Amino acid sequence: MTRCAIYSRVSTTRQEAENQLVQLREFALTMGWELVLEYVDQITGKHSDRPEFRRMFRDASQRRFDVLLFWSLDRLSREGALETLQHLNRLTGYGVRWRSLTEQYLDSTGIFRDAVISILAVVAKQERVRLSERTRAGLERARREGKSLGRPKIAVDAARIREMRAKGLSWGSISRATGVARATCQKAIKAFSD
């Protein structure tokens, strides 16, 4: 018998979670699956550090269930297409199938599993391209407005660093005293000596 786990996530009330759970349980029963575990997070889905979400993946890695049933993809994750695809691939890598109750096409238990993964991969790729384009556009706008980009410039006083080093101070001490990274201090001394 197929062992089924349910994942439910809500941002608001416990009643909303219970509404999801009732329908998820009924669906598992109609599929003839044995319901073995339930995971419920009452937290935003924008991050993967949700307690029950982490527990669900730990149990999946230990093959405590065969299929994960969730209400909809946005109940599983709202991290974006790429991260969501990675979560689904992670489940698949553990040998765990997955299915969305309300989105019948999101089903790795059926014959269209490979097609679904391919479509999600294309969506994730497009999301990465759009994010990159928005980032470049934002940087270009900032440059046009005369804003300085990148880390602020730090004045490196190589002579002072050399004096401190000559007094026997460690690189860590010099770094803390000057506010300059250890590697930068070391490079400054080398450049000063050359």
C-alpha positions as CSV (number, residue, x, y, z in Angstrom):
1,M,0.0,0.0,0.0
2,T,1.2,3.5,-0.9
3,R,2.2,5.5,2.3
4,C,1.0,9.1,1.9
5,A,2.1,12.2,3.8
6,I,0.2,15.5,3.7
7,Y,1.8,18.9,3.8
8,S,-0.4,22.0,4.5
9,R,0.7,25.6,5.0
10,V,-1.4,28.6,5.9
11,S,-0.6,32.1,6.7
12,T,-3.7,32.9,8.7
13,T,-6.0,30.8,10.8
14,R,-5.9,27.2,12.0
15,Q,-9.4,26.7,10.5
16,E,-8.1,27.3,7.0
17,A,-5.5,24.6,7.6
18,E,-8.2,22.2,8.9
19,N,-10.3,22.9,5.7
20,Q,-7.3,21.9,3.6
21,L,-6.5,18.8,5.7
22,V,-10.1,17.5,5.5
23,Q,-10.0,17.5,1.7
24,L,-6.5,16.2,1.5
25,R,-7.3,13.3,3.8
26,E,-10.5,12.5,1.8
27,F,-8.5,12.5,-1.4
28,A,-5.8,10.2,0.0
29,L,-8.5,7.8,1.1
30,T,-10.1,7.8,-2.4
31,M,-6.7,7.0,-3.9
32,G,-6.4,4.0,-1.6
33,W,-3.3,5.5,0.1
34,E,-2.4,4.9,3.7
35,L,-2.1,8.3,5.5
36,V,0.9,8.0,7.7
37,L,2.1,11.6,8.4
38,E,0.8,15.2,8.4
39,Y,2.8,18.4,8.4
40,V,1.2,21.7,9.0
41,D,3.0,25.1,9.0
42,Q,1.3,28.3,10.0
43,I,3.8,30.6,8.5
44,T,4.7,32.4,5.2
45,G,5.9,30.1,2.4
46,K,8.5,32.6,1.2
47,H,11.3,30.7,3.0
48,S,12.2,27.1,3.4
49,D,13.1,27.3,7.1
50,R,9.6,26.4,8.2
51,P,9.7,23.8,11.0
52,E,7.2,21.3,9.5
53,F,8.6,21.8,6.0
54,R,12.1,20.8,7.3
55,R,10.7,17.9,9.2
56,M,8.8,16.7,6.1
57,F,12.1,16.7,4.0
58,R,13.9,14.9,6.8
59,D,11.2,12.2,6.8
60,A,11.2,12.1,3.0
61,S,15.0,11.4,3.0
62,Q,14.3,8.5,5.4
63,R,11.5,7.2,3.1
64,R,8.9,7.4,5.8
65,F,6.3,7.9,3.1
66,D,6.0,7.2,-0.7
67,V,3.9,10.2,-1.9
68,L,3.5,13.8,-0.6
69,L,0.1,15.3,-1.1
70,F,-0.3,19.1,-0.9
71,W,-3.3,21.5,-1.5
72,S,-1.5,23.5,-4.2
73,L,2.0,24.4,-5.3
74,D,1.8,27.8,-3.5
75,R,0.9,26.0,-0.3
76,L,4.1,24.0,-0.6
77,S,6.3,27.0,-1.5
78,R,6.2,30.6,-2.4
79,E,9.9,30.9,-2.9
80,G,9.8,31.2,-6.7
81,A,9.8,28.7,-9.5
82,L,13.4,27.7,-9.3
83,E,13.4,27.0,-5.6
84,T,10.0,25.2,-5.8
85,L,11.4,23.1,-8.7
86,Q,14.4,22.2,-6.5
87,H,12.1,21.1,-3.7
88,L,10.1,18.9,-6.0
89,N,13.3,17.4,-7.5
90,R,14.6,16.8,-4.0
91,L,11.5,14.8,-3.2
92,T,11.9,12.9,-6.4
93,G,15.6,12.3,-5.6
94,Y,14.5,10.7,-2.3
95,G,12.2,8.4,-4.3
96,V,9.1,10.2,-3.0
97,R,6.4,11.1,-5.5
98,W,4.2,14.2,-5.1
99,R,0.8,15.5,-6.1
100,S,-1.2,18.7,-5.9
101,L,-4.8,18.3,-4.9
102,T,-6.1,21.4,-6.7
103,E,-3.7,21.4,-9.7
104,Q,-4.2,18.0,-11.3
105,Y,-1.4,18.6,-13.8
106,L,1.2,18.8,-10.9
107,D,1.4,15.1,-10.3
108,S,4.6,13.0,-10.4
109,T,2.5,9.8,-9.7
110,G,1.1,9.8,-13.2
111,I,2.3,9.4,-16.8
112,F,3.0,13.1,-17.4
113,R,5.6,13.4,-14.6
114,D,8.5,14.2,-16.9
115,A,6.4,16.8,-18.8
116,V,5.5,18.5,-15.6
117,I,9.1,18.7,-14.5
118,S,10.2,20.0,-17.9
119,I,7.6,22.8,-17.9
120,L,8.5,23.8,-14.3
121,A,12.2,23.9,-15.3
122,V,11.4,26.2,-18.2
123,V,9.3,28.5,-15.9
124,A,12.2,28.5,-13.4
125,K,14.7,29.4,-16.1
126,Q,12.5,32.3,-17.3
127,E,12.2,33.5,-13.7
128,R,16.0,33.6,-13.4
129,V,16.3,35.6,-16.7
130,R,13.7,38.1,-15.6
131,L,15.4,38.6,-12.2
132,S,18.7,39.1,-13.9
133,E,17.2,41.6,-16.3
134,R,15.5,43.6,-13.4
135,T,18.8,43.6,-11.5
136,R,20.8,44.9,-14.4
137,A,18.1,47.6,-15.1
138,G,18.2,48.7,-11.5
139,L,22.0,48.9,-11.5
140,E,22.0,50.9,-14.7
141,R,19.4,53.3,-13.3
142,A,21.5,53.8,-10.2
143,R,24.6,54.5,-12.4
144,R,22.7,57.0,-14.4
145,E,21.6,58.7,-11.2
146,G,25.3,58.9,-10.2
147,K,25.0,56.5,-7.3
148,S,28.2,54.7,-6.2
149,L,27.8,51.0,-6.6
150,G,29.7,48.2,-4.8
151,R,31.4,48.3,-1.5
152,P,32.5,51.6,-0.1
153,K,36.2,52.4,-0.7
154,I,38.4,52.0,2.3
155,A,41.6,53.9,2.6
156,V,44.5,51.4,3.2
157,D,47.4,52.9,5.0
158,A,50.2,50.5,4.0
159,A,52.8,52.3,6.1
160,R,50.7,52.0,9.3
161,I,50.0,48.3,8.6
162,R,53.7,47.7,8.0
163,E,54.5,49.5,11.4
164,M,51.9,47.4,13.2
165,R,53.3,44.2,11.7
166,A,56.8,45.2,12.6
167,K,55.6,45.5,16.2
168,G,54.6,41.9,16.1
169,L,50.8,42.3,15.8
170,S,49.0,39.4,14.2
171,W,47.1,39.9,10.9
172,G,43.8,39.5,12.8
173,S,44.8,42.3,15.2
174,I,45.9,44.6,12.4
175,S,42.6,43.9,10.5
176,R,40.5,44.8,13.6
177,A,42.5,47.9,14.4
178,T,42.4,49.3,10.8
179,G,39.0,48.0,9.7
180,V,40.6,46.5,6.7
181,A,40.2,42.8,5.8
182,R,43.2,40.6,6.7
183,A,43.9,39.6,3.1
184,T,43.8,43.3,2.0
185,C,46.3,44.1,4.8
186,Q,48.6,41.3,3.6
187,K,48.3,42.6,0.0
188,A,49.0,46.2,1.0
189,I,52.3,45.1,2.8
190,K,53.3,43.1,-0.3
191,A,52.6,46.0,-2.6
192,F,54.4,48.4,-0.3
193,S,57.5,46.1,-0.3
194,D,57.6,45.7,-4.1
